[in-house]
Amino acid sequence: MLVRLEAKPGKEQAVEEFLVSALPLVQREPDTKPWFAVRFGPSTFGIIDAFPDEAAREAHLEGAVGKALAEKADELFVSPPDISNLDVLAEKV
């Protein structure tokens, strides 16, 4: 899954801190691996993660990080998170 996030002006540091703080929450999800919080540019961020099946993906979206993301969306982001479901064709983690 790829989640694209565009920070509101002046909220870039808060978005970075939010993403870093999400790591311990994700570490508690046994079926969320791998998980990456990334920065594409000055105000553009993302989350890249993969799951063994659709049930694990849904559990993640309904989990603590998904809820926190929804709660912070209006405060931190220009628009709602842009979520794209991806299928991993090959990997090396």
Residue pairs with C-beta under 8 A, 6 or more apart in sequence:
1 47
1 48
1 49
1 50
1 51
1 57
1 60
1 83
1 84
1 85
1 86
2 46
2 47
2 48
2 83
2 84
2 86
3 46
3 47
3 48
3 69
3 81
3 82
3 83
3 84
4 40
4 44
4 45
4 46
4 81
4 82
4 84
5 15
5 44
5 45
5 46
5 47
5 76
5 77
5 81
5 82
6 43
6 44
6 45
6 77
6 78
6 79
7 14
7 15
7 43
7 44
7 45
7 76
7 77
7 78
8 75
8 76
8 77
8 78
9 43
11 75
11 76
11 77
12 42
12 43
14 75
14 76
15 45
15 76
15 77
16 39
16 45
18 68
18 72
18 76
19 37
19 45
19 47
20 37
22 37
22 47
22 65
22 68
22 69
23 35
23 37
25 63
25 64
25 65
25 68
26 32
26 35
26 49
26 60
26 65
28 64
29 59
29 60
29 63
31 51
31 52
31 53
31 56
31 59
31 60
32 49
32 51
32 56
32 60
33 49
33 50
33 93
34 48
34 49
34 50
34 93
35 47
35 48
35 49
36 47
36 48
36 49
37 45
37 46
37 47
38 45
38 46
38 47
38 48
39 45
39 46
40 46
49 60
50 86
50 88
50 91
51 57
51 60
57 85
60 66
61 83
69 81
73 80
73 81
